[in-house]
Amino acid sequence: MSTELVKLNAEEAAALDRIDAELKAAPATGPGVAAASTDLCKKYHTLKGPLQILVKLLRKIPGFGGKAADALEFLMSIADSFCPV
């Protein structure tokens, strides 16, 4: 198994930074958060582009990367069905 780290291009690094920033800014979970589905959909649409870049990045990781990318794409397809454009 290679110990070489995956090299990020500028687009991938920016996508990861944007995902990180959006998740850190997310409100704490609780009873009132579930009721704000429009806010969740807005957040998802904000992150969808960076998440698509993350899928491509995950596919570069040998071994588990493809499976992780498939799982993320599956979750995104669920979000797409609940949060149509």
Secondary structure as GFF3:
##gff-version 3
##sequence-region A 1 85
A	DSSP	alpha_helix	10	24	.	.	.	ID=ss1
A	DSSP	alpha_helix	31	34	.	.	.	ID=ss2
A	DSSP	alpha_helix	37	59	.	.	.	ID=ss3
A	DSSP	alpha_helix	65	82	.	.	.	ID=ss4
###
